[in-house]
Amino acid sequence: MKSFLVDQDGYYGEFGGAYVPEILHKCVEELKNTYLEVLESEDFKKEFDQLLRDYVGRPSPLYLARRLSEKYGCKMYLKREDLNHTGAHKINNTIGQILLARRMGKKRIIAETGAGQHGVATATVCALMDMECIVYMGKTDVERQHINVEKMKMLGATVIPVTSGNMTLKDATNEAIRDWCCHPADTYYIIGSTVGPHPYPDMVARLQSVISEEIKKQLMEKEGRDHPDYLIACVGGGSNAAGTIYHYINDERVGIILAEAGGKGIETGMTAATIQLGKMGIIHGARTYVIQNEDGQIEEPYSISAGLDYPGIGPIHANLAAQRRATVLAVNDDEAIHAAYELTKLEGIIPALESAHALGALKKLKFKPEDVVVLTVSGRGDKDIETYLSFNEK
C-alpha cells in the first residue's frame, strides 16, 4: 500500500530530507532521535491532551454552514480552528513543541513568524511554561501585523524585526536559523509550519493531526460516517492543511483540495503560488518546490496574506501535488477578499485572510448535493480587519 506520509529517511517521495549546516547537524539529529519517543509516550500525550482541552479549548467545533452549503450545493462543514485560544491552529503545534523542548532540557525558545499568529502562539506557551522567547519577524510583517507584535511583547517575548531581503517570512526564517547556529546547546527552535529540515515537517503534521482526528469523530456523530468526500484548506508552509488531511492522506475516497496564494495572479510575478510556479530546490533545510529564477535564486513571493507569502511549500504537500493526490488551486487576493466577505455575510464568521483563500477555492469547484465537504477555517480575521477595510474602500 502506497503511503503519503514520511519515510524513515525523512522524505515524502522525492521531497523533504535535512539539508542543514554542519553546526546544526547535531541539533537536528538530537531532535530526530527524540521526537517520536516523546510524542508517543504516555506522559506527553496526557499533558498535551489536557492542555489542548483545558487551555486551548479543544475539540474545536465542526459546524454545518447551512447558508454556505445552499450556495455551493453540498453539505459544507467548517472546522473552526479560529475558535482556539490565540485565534488559530498554530497553538496546537506550539504546545506540543514546548513540551518536547522542556523534556529535552532546552531553556531558550526561538521562532519565526509571518502573520504573527505563530509568534503569538509561541509567546503564549513560553509565558505558560516560563521560558525565554525570541521571535524573528520581517519588518514588513511587523508593520502590517502591529497588534500581534504588541501581543507578543505583552506576553513577554522579544520581537526582532528583520530588515534583510523582502523583510517577510522567508527572511525571518533565515534569521532564526542563524540564531540557532549561534546557540545550538540551550536553544530550541519552534518552527511554525510543515517546513524546514526533517523531522520538523513530520512533527508539526503529527501535532496538528488533532484536527483530522476530531473531524473523524465529529463526522461520525453528524453524518454516521467518519470521512468526508472533500477536505479543503489553505496552504502556505502547510501546517493547518497537514493537520486537516493527516488521518485521511492515504484514504483515496477523500478528495484533497489545497488553496495557495495567487497574489495578483500567477502570471504577474506578484504571487506566492509555489506549486504552480515552483521548481525543485532547497529552502530552509528541505528539498521541495521553490519559486526561483533561472539562476536558482529564490524569488520574493507576494500575497495579501502575511501567513501565505512563503516561496516554498512543505514537502508533504509538494509530494501530494506531484503524485496528484491533491488538487492545488491558486486563489488571488481579490478572490480571497470576496470569499471572506461572503462567509462573514452568510454565516457571521470573519475568517483570517489565510483561511479566506480556502473559501476562495469554492467558486472553482463543482459539488454534488450529497457531497460532504469539510473546510478548515484556520484562523480568526481580527488581525486582518485593517486589510479588509482598506480593500473594501477601493
N, C-alpha and C positions, 0 to 999 in steps of 0.2 A: 504493500500500500504506500502510495506516494504521500509524503508529509511536507507541508509548507512551513513547518516550524524549524527552529535552528538545529544544525547537526552538531556532533561533538567537537568539531573544529571551529565552531563559531560562524558558520556560513549558512546563508539561505540560498540554495543553488550556487550561483557564482558570486553572490553579493555578501558583504559582511567582512569578517576577519578582524584582526587587530594590528593596525599599522601605526605603531607608536614610537616616539623617540626612545633611545636606549635608556635614558634616565627614568622613563615611566614604565619600562618593561616589568620591573619588579612589582610596582603598584598594581598594574593591570593583571599580572599573574596571580598576585595575592587575592585580588578580588574574584578572579575566575575560579580559584581553588576554594573560595569561601562561600560564595553567594548561594549556591544551591543547597549546601548543607544547612545554612542558616534559614533560608526561605522555607525549606521543607521540615524544619524542626518544630516540634510541638509547642515549645515555649514562644517561639517567634510568631507562629500562627495565632496563638491565643492572644498575645499582646496586640498584634496587628489587627485582628478581627474586632477586638474590644475597642480599640481607638477608632477604627472605621465606623463602628456602631455609635459609640457614645460621644466622640469628638467631631467626626466628620458628618454624622447624621445619615449613614447608610442603613439599609439599601436606599438608593435614590429611586424615586417613583418611575414606573413605566406608565405613561399617560396616553390614553386613547384620544387623539386630537380629532374631534368629530368634524369640525368645520374644514380643517385641512384635508381630512380623509375625503370629504364630499368633493372638495375642489379637485383633488388629484385621482379620484375614482379608485380608492383602495382602502384598506384598513391601516391607518397611519398611526403608529405608536411613537411617542417621543421618549427617549431615555434621558431623564432630567439630571444630567451631571451639573447643570447650573445651580441646582439646589444644595450642592455640597458646601460645607464650611469653606470659606475663601472664594466661593463662586465659580469653581471649575473642577475638572477632573484631576488637575495637577496634584492636589493634596494626597490622592491615593498613593502615588508614587513617592512623594517626599516623606511620608510617614514610614513607608516600608524601608526606604534607603537610610533614613536617620537611625532606625532601629538596627539596621545592619552596621552602620558606621560605629554606633555605640558598642556593638558586640565585637567590632574589630579594634576597639581601643582608640579610635580617632577623636581628636578634640576640636578640630577646626574644620568648618564646613565652607566649601565654596560652591557657587552656582553661576550659571549664565541665564539671562532671561531676555525675551524679546518683548512680548506684550506685557510682561511684568507679572503674569499670573503664576508662573513657576517661581519667580523671585519671591513673591508674596507667600506662596505655599512653603518655600524653603525657609524663609524668615520666620514663618509661623511655627514650623516644627522645631526650629532652633530655639525659639523662645520657650516652647513647650519642654524641650529637653535640656535647656540651659547650656547651649553650645554657641561658640563664636560663629558668626555668619558673615561672609563677604559675598556680595552679589555683583557680577560684572554685567553691565548693560550699555548697549550702544547709545551714544549721546542723542542720536535722532529719536530713539525709543524713549529715553529719559524725558525728552520734551513732549512726545505725543502720549505718554502714559504717566503723566505727572502724579496723578492720585495714587497709583500703585507704588510709585517711588516713595511718596510720603508714608504710605502704609508700611513699607519695608523698614523705613527709618524708625517709625513708631514702634515696630516690633523688635528694634534693637540691632538691625543689620547695618553693615557699612555698604553703601551703594557706590560703586566706582564707575563713573561714566567713561566709556571707551571712545577715543577720538580717531582711531585708525579706520582706514577703508571707508565703507559706506556708513559707519557708525551705527550698525544694526546687529542683528542676532549672530551672524557669522563672525563678526569682529569681537563680540562679547565672548563667544566660544573660544576664539583664538587666545584671548587674554586669560581666560580661566585655565586653559591648558598650560599656558606659560607659568601661571601662578603655581599650578600643581607640580610642574617640573622643578620649581624652586623650593617647594616644601613637601617632598614626597612622603616623609615619615609620619607627620602628625595630621596631614590634611586628607579629607575625604571629599571627592568631587561628586556632587549630586547632579547628574545630567537629567534634564527635564523631558527628554523625548527618546524615541527609539532610534537614536543616532549614536555616533561615537564608536569606539573600539569594542569588540566582544569582551566582556559579557553584557555591556550596557543595553544594547537593543533587546536582548532576551530578558534581562532582568526587569527593565521598565515594562515590557509587554506582559510579563508574569504579574507584576504588581498591579497593572491596570486591568488585568483579566477578571478582576472582581466585577467589572461592568458586564461582560458577556455571561459570567456565572449567574448574575442576578437576572439578566434577560431570560435565560433558560427557565429559571424558576417562575418568573413573573408571567411569561407566555403560557406556561403550563396552567397556571391559575386562571388566566384570562381567556385563553384560546383552546385549552385542552391538548396542546402540543408544545414541544419545547423549542421549536425552531421557526424562524420567520422565513418568508420567501426571499426577502431582500434586507440587507443591512446597509445603511448609508452613514458615512462620516466624512468630516473634512480631514485633510492630511497636509501637514507641513513637514515636520520631522516624523510625526505619525503616532503619537502615543495614545490619543483618545481613539483613533481608528484601530490600533492594535488591540486595545482593551475591548473594543466593541466586537471584534471578529474572532478573538482568541479561541474560544471554545467551538467556533464554527468553521475554522480555517480549512479543515480537511473534509468538511461536510458539503459535498457538491450540490446538495439540494438548495443550499443557501447562496443566493447571488450577493456579491460584494461590490458596492459602488463607492468609490472614493472621489472626493471633490478637492482638487488642488487649486491654488490661487492663480487665476488667469491674468490678474492685474488689469492693465489697459488693453489686453488682447495678446495672444501668444505671438502674433506677427509683429508686435510693436517694439519688442526689446524691453518693454516695461512690464515684466511678468515674473512669476515665481513658479511657473508650470514645469517642474523638473522632469516629470515623466514624459510629457510631450516633447520637451526640448533637450533633455539631459543626455550626456554621453558618459560612458563608463569612466570613472575616475576615482580618486581617493580624497575624501574630505573628513577631517576630524577623526581620523583613525579607522575609517571603514571604506570598503570598496563598494561604490554604489553609483547611481546616476547623478551627474553633477552638471549644472548649467555652466558651460565653459566656452572660451573662444577657440580659434584654430590652434593657438599655441598652448592650449591646455590651462590657460589662466582662468580662475573662477570669475564668472561674470557677476556683477551686482544684481541681485534679484529685486523685484519690486512687488509689493502688494499693499492694498489699503489696510490690510490686517497685519499688525505687528507680529502676530504669532505664526504667520504663514510665509513670511518672506525669507525663506531659507533656500540657499542654492542647491542643496542636496535633498535626499529623501531617505528615510530609514530603510535599511537593506531588506527588512521583512516585506515592505511594500514594493520595492523595486522588483523583487522576485515575483510577487503576486502579479505585477503588471507584465513582466517578461513572460511568465507562464500563462498569461491570460486568465488567471484565476479571478482577478479583479478587473472591473471596468473603471478606468480613471478618466474623469471629466474635468476640463479646465473651466472654472466659473469666474467670470470677470467681476471687477469691482462693482459695476452698475448692477449686475445680476444679483450679487450678494446683498447689496443695499436694498434692492426692491424686495428680495425674499425676506429680509429681516423685517421690513415694514409690514409685509404680508402676514408673517407669523404674529407680529405684535397686534395687528388689527383683527386677525381671525381668532387667535387663541389667548390674547392678553399675555404673551410671553415675549420679552425683549431679549433676543439672543446675542451672544458675543459675535463680533464680526467674523471670527473664525468659523463658528457654527453656521453663520449665515451662508457660507459657501456651500455647506452640505445641503441647506434648504434651497439654494440656487440651482442645485442639480435636478430638482424635482421637475422643473419645466422641460428638461431634456429627456425625460423618461416616460415610458408608457406602462401603466399598470392594468391588471385585470381587477374587477371588483372584489374578487375573493382573495387577492394578494394581501398577505400580512407583511407590512413594512416597518422596520424599526430604524429610526433616525436618531442619532445621538446629538443632543444639544449640549455641547461640551462645556459651555460657559455662559455666564450672565453678561448682558450688554451694558451694565453700568459703566464699565471702563471705557466704552466706545461712544457714549452719548454725544460727546462733542463732535466726533467724526460724523455720526448720523445726522446731527442737526446741521452741520456745515454743508452736508451733501443735499439735504432737503431744501436748503435755501437757494440752491442753484436754479 
